Amino acid sequence: MSAEALYDVMSTQRAIRRLRSDPIPDDVLSRILTAATWAPSGGNQQPWRMIVVRDTMKKKALGDMYTTLWEKFAAMYRKRFEGLSAEEQAKEERTITAGDYLCAHFHEVPAVAIVCFNPKMMAVTDAKQDRISVVGGGSVYPAVQNLMLACRAEGVGCVLTTLLCQVEGDVKSLLSIPDDWYTCAAVPMGYPVGGGYGPIKRRGADELFFEDVWKQQISL
Ligand SMILES: Cc1cc2nc3c(=O)[nH]c(=O)nc-3n(C[C@H](O)[C@H](O)[C@H](O)COP(=O)(O)O)c2cc1C
């Protein structure tokens, strides 16, 4: 693969919330899951597991929980973009509509990966800092990103979601997740309703990178 082709994939890897109910063939799903296993993790411990939920009743239960959380989130999110331009508001409104679509169709999405992690298997080098710890997540989310890139390679749409973490206890009991394992994402996967992948809006490297010291603009 050329560098251009990879950059094209990465720069059009956007959240896809409108997913069709058509099943993902087992061989396709198998390649997607295998790609997730290739991700790096601290000490190569791979302290994550994913439950691929395909059972309609379980997806319905997850979808009901997700919808309650999404509705609260969407109301809050709308307030946040009240001051934006009409054009920007319209864009954010499209995101909300797509999220509403996901809620209405959650149970029809062919597969939802529930990402679990075990903190005891993690090298959490910032655990004792007097702030929220993030290093542990670094042993899990690369696998999620690999999963999502593999979805892309297979023409499958997906979106990384985390709202269900707010009702982790309910998700754990629904899916029989053991006490010492927790959840950190849910990734609905399915073929996109529309074109799926496309342009993304991100801050530029000039804003996100510094040279040698904090805030010193990098010269490239
Ligand atoms: C840590 C994390 C949590 C997210 N949680 C949710 C979520 O619960 N629901 C959702 O619809 N999207 C969720 N997203 C997707 C983001 O909203 C999306 O990636 C971001 O708005 C950029 O949109 P784009 O990728 O389409 O450009 C999450 C993304 C990340 C990285």
The ligand as an SDF file (V2000), in Angstrom:
LIG
                    3D

 31 33  0  0  0  0  0  0  0  0999 V2000
  -13.2430    8.3730   23.5690 C   0  0  0  0  0  0  0  0  0  0  0  0
  -14.3670    8.5840   22.5860 C   0  0  0  0  0  0  0  0  0  0  0  0
  -15.6700    8.4620   23.0080 C   0  0  0  0  0  0  0  0  0  0  0  0
  -16.7310    8.6300   22.1070 C   0  0  0  0  0  0  0  0  0  0  0  0
  -18.0140    8.4000   22.5260 N   0  0  0  0  0  0  0  0  0  0  0  0
  -19.0250    8.4930   21.6250 C   0  0  0  0  0  0  0  0  0  0  0  0
  -20.3460    8.1130   22.0010 C   0  0  0  0  0  0  0  0  0  0  0  0
  -20.6180    7.6740   23.1170 O   0  0  0  0  0  0  0  0  0  0  0  0
  -21.3170    8.2310   21.0610 N   0  0  0  0  0  0  0  0  0  0  0  0
  -21.0680    8.6610   19.7860 C   0  0  0  0  0  0  0  0  0  0  0  0
  -22.0000    8.7310   18.9900 O   0  0  0  0  0  0  0  0  0  0  0  0
  -19.8180    8.9960   19.4040 N   0  0  0  0  0  0  0  0  0  0  0  0
  -18.8010    8.9030   20.2820 C   0  0  0  0  0  0  0  0  0  0  0  0
  -17.5200    9.1820   19.8890 N   0  0  0  0  0  0  0  0  0  0  0  0
  -17.2600    9.6040   18.4910 C   0  0  0  0  0  0  0  0  0  0  0  0
  -16.8860   11.0790   18.4320 C   0  0  0  0  0  0  0  0  0  0  0  0
  -18.0140   11.8480   18.7230 O   0  0  0  0  0  0  0  0  0  0  0  0
  -16.3210   11.4180   17.0620 C   0  0  0  0  0  0  0  0  0  0  0  0
  -15.1880   10.6330   16.8150 O   0  0  0  0  0  0  0  0  0  0  0  0
  -15.9410   12.8870   16.9790 C   0  0  0  0  0  0  0  0  0  0  0  0
  -17.0590   13.6830   17.1690 O   0  0  0  0  0  0  0  0  0  0  0  0
  -15.3350   13.2270   15.6380 C   0  0  0  0  0  0  0  0  0  0  0  0
  -16.2620   12.9230   14.6340 O   0  0  0  0  0  0  0  0  0  0  0  0
  -15.7520   12.3430   13.2430 P   0  0  0  0  0  0  0  0  0  0  0  0
  -14.8640   11.1800   13.5920 O   0  0  0  0  0  0  0  0  0  0  0  0
  -16.9940   11.9390   12.5030 O   0  0  0  0  0  0  0  0  0  0  0  0
  -15.0060   13.4310   12.5750 O   0  0  0  0  0  0  0  0  0  0  0  0
  -16.4570    8.9850   20.7580 C   0  0  0  0  0  0  0  0  0  0  0  0
  -15.1350    9.0990   20.3260 C   0  0  0  0  0  0  0  0  0  0  0  0
  -14.0920    8.8790   21.2130 C   0  0  0  0  0  0  0  0  0  0  0  0
  -12.6760    8.9570   20.6970 C   0  0  0  0  0  0  0  0  0  0  0  0
  1  2  1  0
  2  3  1  0
  2 30  2  0
  3  4  2  0
  4  5  1  0
  4 28  1  0
  5  6  2  0
  6  7  1  0
  6 13  1  0
  7  8  2  0
  7  9  1  0
  9 10  1  0
 10 11  2  0
 10 12  1  0
 12 13  2  0
 13 14  1  0
 14 15  1  0
 14 28  1  0
 15 16  1  0
 16 17  1  0
 16 18  1  0
 18 19  1  0
 18 20  1  0
 20 21  1  0
 20 22  1  0
 22 23  1  0
 23 24  1  0
 24 25  2  0
 24 26  1  0
 24 27  1  0
 28 29  2  0
 29 30  1  0
 30 31  1  0
M  END
$$$$
